[in-house]
């Protein structure tokens, strides 16, 4: 942008700020729930779903009382789904079937579904060369979104929004997402960072987690523990209710009658926002900053002292946030973090990262207490799933550019389930109202 254009835009920005400013007191005056949340931070009820359930409180003696968080997929607690898997069993595909179809697959149905996923895990001829590699980008989410929209050009029934055709498209995209992410990164890594180029074709016999690790690594090698931890991460990120920003976006765009590719592209644009899917990167940046200022990870007093500076806006990014702590819904605990923790410990031992794990554990123990004291938050603050996910991806050698893309590879299953449910159950476009506070000038 030239200097004159930059000055022009700065001038116009000030005009926009003056003309678009709305006094926050008006929201209370007109009873407007900002961000579709009530005054207590609870989401405004906008729909019904059978896909999942989040529990963060119970009514005891007529009063709402916080409880340990629960996450349910189609009537099953997510930790139970993971516990029921074999020690080395990869469960992404089985749980994906459950979320999409609404019932647990029989062994025969699961085998058939895995074969379909494996068969669909391919891209159109020359798509990688002509689409993904022609415009490499550090922003892998943008690269994937462009690819999703371009895939519509290869689908003769792209505009058909029947349930059966939409289900086909969703399953194809679930299968293709790992390729769009990894190949998008490989193109960026080669053309922008001057690193060696390699493109590994997926193996239809491998699970989603195994294919991800195989395609990302030059030597294609990975351990069973690595694959199991990544598979668990994918299951935990797969679905989280209809009210999260990207899933609600899926519902909104679906309700307009739009096609599957446009719907998933819109969900991707929502997920990539740092307030939604990019949180684990902020955790990694914060932990690196703590490492630079704490010399002994086992010294809780030293760790607490630096955390206090972060909360007081005197350290890190000056925003006073301990990233990875707290959640819009959960208070006492995030069930995904509880499940993930045991797998993190196994991987840290395998990778010789016990010292780093100790720092994470001390932050996990100390931060909630300090936040409660300094911010007078007494409902409970606990680590969320993002607190450990970045650490896991780092131990797996996954570059930060792919962190949010890994989230998308998992969450497209939830988006797909909600798209199908919206198509089946709702025939009205989602159209909330906005109160006009415009000043009439004539």
Secondary structure, 3 states (H helix, E strand, C coil): CCHHHHHHHHHHHHHHHHHHCCCHHHHHHCCCCHHHECCCCCECCCCCCCCEEEEEEEEECCEEEEEEEEEEECCEEHHHHHHCCCCCCCCHHHHHHHHHHCCCCCHHHHHHHHHHHHHHCCCCCCHHHHHHCCCCCCCHHHHHHHHHHHHHHHCCCCCCCCHHHHHHHHHHHHHHHHHHHHHHHHHHHHHCCCCCCCCCCCCCCCCHHHHHHHHHCCCCCCCHHHHHHHHHHHHHHCCCCCCCHHHHHHHHHHHCCCCHHHHHHHHHHHHCCCCCCCHHHHHHHHHHHHHHHCCCCCCHHHHHHHHHHHHCCCCCCCCCCCCCECCCCCCCCCHHHHHHHHHHHHHHHHHCCHHHHHHHHHHHHHHHHHHHHHHCCCCCCCECCHHHHHHHHHHCCCCHHHHHHHHHHHHHHHHHHHHHHHHHHCCCCCCCCCCCCCCCCC
